[in-house]
Each structure stands twice: as structure tokens, then as C-alpha cells.
Amino acid sequence: MDQPELQKRVEAFLKDLGIPSFIVFGFQKSEKEFGFIWSHHQAPSNVVIKGLSWALHDFVQKKL
């Protein structure tokens, strides 16, 4: 499955949930390459920014 198809599926998934939401999705494209997509559905920008900031901070704290 290519990146545009994954993007469409993620967008459809969020819409089907029927609630304001957002997601960041990472996937392996090839043996040495990863791709990332993100999408949001009716989630306010400030909420998305806060959520992404929290997730990044949490990940860094656990990995360092």
C-alpha cells in the first residue's frame, strides 16, 4: 500500500469514529525507509498542537 492510500484510509478512519480526533502514523516503506502521515478530524488546532507536543516530550523522555 502506498502513502497516498494510507493517508486516505487514516482520514476515513478518523471520520468514521465520528468524534474530534487526530493521529500521527509512522510506517515502514522499505527496509531502510519510514514514512509518516498525520490527519485530524474536527480537532481544534490548539488541541492537536498540545497532543503532539505531549507525545513528542513523552517519547523523548522514555528514550533518553
TANORRA-V231502 format. One record per residue. NEAR is the number of other ideal C-beta (glycine too) atoms within 12 Angstrom. Layout:
BEGIN
near->NEAR
near->NEAR
END
This chain:
BEGIN
near->15
near->13
near->21
near->12
near->14
near->23
near->21
near->16
near->20
near->29
near->23
near->16
near->21
near->26
near->18
near->12
near->18
near->11
near->13
near->17
near->23
near->28
near->27
near->22
near->21
near->17
near->19
near->14
near->15
near->10
near->6
near->7
near->11
near->13
near->21
near->18
near->26
near->24
near->24
near->26
near->22
near->17
near->21
near->14
near->13
near->12
near->17
near->23
near->16
near->15
near->22
near->21
near->15
near->15
near->19
near->15
near->14
near->13
near->14
near->11
near->10
near->9
near->8
near->7
END
